[in-house]
């Protein structure tokens, strides 16, 4: 039994893949205490769930980092329509658990 389908769209036309990001890839840990400008935020989904690709201007150059940190992602999602923004990554300690985590201000 054979069924024929008529293809009307390509997946990439409906849900395009995140494009290649320009600049150096940085790690959140390497940005602790440094001020940078966020110029673009892309919401993405990978094998381990949802995360953000964040394009920044740092030390006069374009760079980017990826994050799925629970304290950072909700704040950045609220800021998507307010770009560009100045930001600083901080390392905090939870009052409840004593564990370290990254935050953004």
N, C-alpha and C positions, 0 to 999 in steps of 0.2 A: 504494500500500500504506500503510494508516494503522494506527498502533498506538495503543492507548489505555493511558494510565498512570493509576494511582490515586496521588494525592499523599498521603503520610502525614505528612511533616514539612516544616517550613520551615527553611532554612539558619540563620536567626537563632535558632531554638530549640536547635539543636545547637552552633553556634559563634557566640555573640552578638558583635556588633561592640563594640569598646571604646567605652564611653560618653563623653559630653562631660566633660571635666575642668574642675573649678571652680578659680578663682583666676587669677593672672597666669602667663603662660608665660615661663619664664626660660631662659637658655642656660647650658650647663655652664661656659663660659669666664667668665661673670659670677658664678659661685659659687666660684671659686678662692679658697681661704683662709678662706671663711666657714663657720661652723658652722650646721647646720640639722638638723631632725628629719624623717626619712623616715617617712611614715604609711601609704603604699600603694605597691605596685609592680605594674604590669600588664604582662604579656608580650604583645606585639603583633607582627603581621606586616604589612609594607607592600610597596610596589613595589620597594624596595631591600633586602628581606630582613627579618630579625627585629630588633626593637628593644624597649626598655623605656620605658614611661611611668611616671615617678616623681613621686608626689604628696608634697609636703613642706610643713612649716611653717617659714617663714623670716621673720624680723623681725616676728613676731606675726601673720602673714597666711598663708593657704593659697596655695600656688603649685605649679607642676609644671614638669618638664623632660623632654625625650626624649633617650635616649642609645642608641647602638650601639657605643660605645667598647669596644675589645677588653679593656682592663684593668678597666673598670667593670662591664660586664654579668655576667661570671661571678661576681664578688663579690656583686653584688646578688641574683642568682638564689639564692645560698646563704643569703641573709638573709630571703627572702620570709616564712618562718614565724616570724621573730623580731621583727617590727615592733611598736611604733615603735623606731627607732634614731637615735642621733646620728651625723652624718657630716660630713665635710669633703672637698671636691674639692681635689686638689693637681695642680700641673703639674710633670711629671718630664721628665728627659732620659734616653733610652736609652743605656746604656753601650756597647751593641753598634753602634748606628747613629748615635747623636748626635741623633736626632730627638726632638722634644718630643711628649709625650702626656699625657692626663689620667688620673688615678687617683682612687680614693676610699678614705678611711680612716675 
